[in-house]
Amino acid sequence: MARPKRAVTTAKAAVAKTAEPKTTEVKAAEVKEVKAEEKKVVEEKAAAKTTAKKTTRKPACKVSTCVELNGLSVSVAEVEAAVKKAVKASGAEATDVKIYINAAEQAAYYTVDGAGNATNKVDLKTL
């Protein structure tokens, strides 16, 4: 009677061997499908982020101020640039510069950190 048991166990082993590869193949296919779905979700999120960033802004309004004094026309930006250049040439390290435009003398006077004198002057006729 020992022989029939062996035949039964070998048949079970054969069935088990054939059943195992099928489940692993199915599992591998499921894993591939899940990975493919995850990639699609990641790609969709990336596409959503790039489309959200494409916003158009209106260009900023450009403003320039011009001062006209006794037939002289000078831009405020030009006056500021000339004063900054003069401060830099004097070697002073400035944290606060104030500019005062004198129409009668056609000149711009400036103070550096609250200190100023008559030599801190930019002639507006030269600009």
Secondary structure, 3 states (H helix, E strand, C coil): CHHHHHHHHHHHHHHHHHHHHHHHHHHHHHHHHHHHHHHHHHHHHHHHHHHHHCCCCCCCCCCCCEEEECCEEEEHHHHHHHHHHHHHHHCCCCCCEEEEEECCCCEEEEEECCECCCCCEEEHHHC
